[in-house]
């Protein structure tokens, strides 16, 4: 075998090994980004799930309160309207790739949370309502759902952070941009959450 042929075979061997290494690196990164993207989507589905559970509880809650607090039409109407806004927004997996739509979703959910908080303040003025078994059951379910919302939002943020971190690291960022893996939005604290609530006795 001639010296020239040996050099050509060595170069071909190096190129083959380099090709295999590049292919496995790209394939491995691509596959891990797909896996993480699916984790984010799964976490997002759970967030939607608990928000839907809350939306499903609201009509029963409003009807129960309406029976006792007939003079609180404005507060009840605010809850119904906020729920209607949330229900009218088109929510699908694309929201997590669109910061503007994600922020709008979070804002509408915040309005609904605020309306529900005002409703609970009104309830304090009606001792018979607070003692009503049906209302107590609904209130317990709503509190549990609010806790689930917090937990699922946290899990979603954790999955999004893991994905976004992987996506931004080199050389993953090159592969992510080649295959159009988009950054995921995060849930943020509600406006005013940085202020401690006033407590008076």
C-alpha positions in Angstrom: 0.0 0.0 0.0 1.4 3.3 -1.0 2.1 6.2 1.4 -0.4 8.4 -0.5 -3.2 5.8 -0.2 -2.5 5.4 3.6 -2.9 9.2 4.0 -6.1 9.2 2.1 -7.5 6.3 4.2 -6.5 8.0 7.4 -8.2 11.2 6.3 -11.3 9.3 5.2 -11.3 7.5 8.6 -11.0 10.8 10.5 -13.8 12.3 8.4 -16.1 9.3 9.1 -15.4 9.5 12.8 -16.0 13.2 12.8 -19.3 12.7 10.9 -20.4 10.1 13.4 -19.5 12.3 16.3 -21.3 15.4 14.8 -24.4 13.3 13.9 -24.6 11.8 17.4 -24.2 15.2 19.0 -26.8 16.8 16.8 -29.2 13.8 17.2 -28.7 13.7 21.0 -29.2 17.4 21.4 -32.3 17.4 19.1 -33.8 14.4 21.0 -33.2 15.9 24.4 -34.8 19.2 23.2 -37.8 17.3 21.9 -38.1 15.4 25.3 -37.9 18.7 27.3 -40.3 20.4 24.9 -42.8 17.6 25.5 -42.3 18.0 29.3 -43.1 21.7 29.1 -46.2 20.9 27.0 -47.3 18.3 29.6 -46.8 20.8 32.4 -48.7 23.3 30.5 -51.6 20.9 30.0 -51.7 20.4 33.8 -51.9 24.2 34.3 -54.8 24.4 31.9 -56.4 21.4 33.7 -56.5 23.1 37.1 -57.6 26.5 35.6 -60.4 24.6 33.9 -61.4 23.0 37.2 -61.6 26.4 38.8 -63.7 27.7 35.9 -66.0 24.8 36.3 -66.5 25.5 40.0 -67.4 29.2 39.5 -71.0 28.8 38.2 -72.0 26.7 41.3 -70.2 29.1 43.6 -72.0 32.1 42.0 -75.4 30.5 42.2 -74.9 29.6 45.9 -73.8 33.1 46.8 -76.6 34.6 44.7 -79.2 32.9 46.9 -77.9 34.7 50.0 -76.3 37.9 48.7 -78.9 39.3 46.3 -77.6 42.9 46.8 -74.1 42.0 45.6 -75.0 41.8 41.8 -71.9 43.9 40.8 -69.5 41.5 42.5 -71.2 38.5 41.1 -71.3 40.0 37.7 -67.6 40.8 37.8 -66.9 37.1 38.6 -69.1 35.9 35.7 -67.6 38.4 33.3 -64.0 37.5 34.3 -64.8 33.8 33.8 -66.4 34.5 30.4 -63.3 36.4 29.3 -61.1 33.5 30.3 -63.3 31.0 28.5 -63.4 33.1 25.3 -59.6 33.1 24.9 -58.2 30.5 22.5 -55.7 28.5 24.6 -53.6 25.8 23.0 -49.9 24.7 23.1 -48.9 27.7 20.9 -49.4 30.0 23.9 -46.3 28.8 25.6 -44.2 29.9 22.5 -45.9 33.3 22.3 -44.9 35.7 25.2 -47.7 38.2 24.3 -50.5 35.5 24.3 -49.0 34.0 27.5 -49.1 37.3 29.2 -52.7 37.9 28.1 -53.6 34.4 29.4 -52.0 35.2 32.8 -53.6 38.6 33.0 -57.1 37.2 32.4 -56.5 34.5 35.0 -55.3 37.3 37.4 -58.6 39.2 36.8 -60.6 36.1 37.6 -58.5 35.5 40.8 -59.1 39.2 41.8 -62.9 38.9 41.2 -63.0 35.7 43.2 -61.1 37.4 46.0 -63.6 40.3 46.1 -66.4 37.7 46.1 -64.9 36.0 49.2 -64.7 39.4 51.0 -68.5 39.9 50.3 -69.2 36.4 51.7 -67.7 37.5 55.0 -70.8 39.8 55.4 -73.2 36.9 55.3 -73.0 34.6 58.3 -75.7 32.3 57.0 -73.9 31.8 53.7 -70.6 31.1 55.5 -72.4 28.3 57.4 -74.1 26.8 54.4 -72.8 23.3 53.8 -72.9 23.6 50.0 -71.0 26.9 50.1 -68.4 25.4 52.5 -67.9 22.5 50.2 -67.4 24.8 47.2 -65.1 27.0 49.1 -63.0 24.0 50.1 -62.8 22.8 46.5 -61.9 26.3 45.3 -59.1 26.7 47.9 -57.8 23.3 46.9 -57.9 24.3 43.2 -56.1 27.5 43.9 -53.3 25.5 45.7 -53.1 23.1 42.7 -52.9 26.1 40.3 -49.9 27.4 42.3 -48.2 24.0 42.3 -48.8 23.3 38.6 -47.6 26.8 37.6 -44.4 26.1 39.6 -43.9 22.8 37.9 -44.5 24.4 34.5 -41.9 27.1 35.3 -39.4 24.5 36.3 -39.9 22.5 33.1 -39.7 25.7 31.0 -36.5 26.8 32.8 -34.8 23.4 32.2 -35.8 23.6 28.5 -34.8 27.2 28.1 -31.5 26.7 29.7 -30.7 23.7 27.5 -31.9 25.6 24.5 -29.6 28.6 25.1 -26.4 26.6 25.8 -23.7 26.2 23.1 -23.8 24.3 20.8 -27.5 23.5 21.6 -28.5 27.1 20.7 -27.3 26.5 17.1 -29.2 23.2 16.8 -32.3 24.8 18.5 -32.3 27.6 16.0 -31.8 25.2 13.1 -34.9 23.2 14.1 -36.9 26.2 15.4 -37.1 25.2 19.1 -38.6 28.4 20.6 -38.1 29.8 24.0 -41.0 29.1 26.5 -42.7 31.9 28.5 -42.8 31.8 32.3 -45.5 32.6 34.8 -44.7 35.7 36.8 -46.0 37.0 40.1 -49.3 38.9 39.9 -49.0 42.7 39.9 -48.8 44.0 43.4 -47.6 40.7 44.8 -44.4 42.3 46.0 -46.4 44.4 48.5 -47.2 42.8 51.9 -50.9 42.7 52.6 -52.2 45.1 55.3 -53.5 43.4 58.4 -55.7 45.3 60.7 -57.5 44.1 63.9 
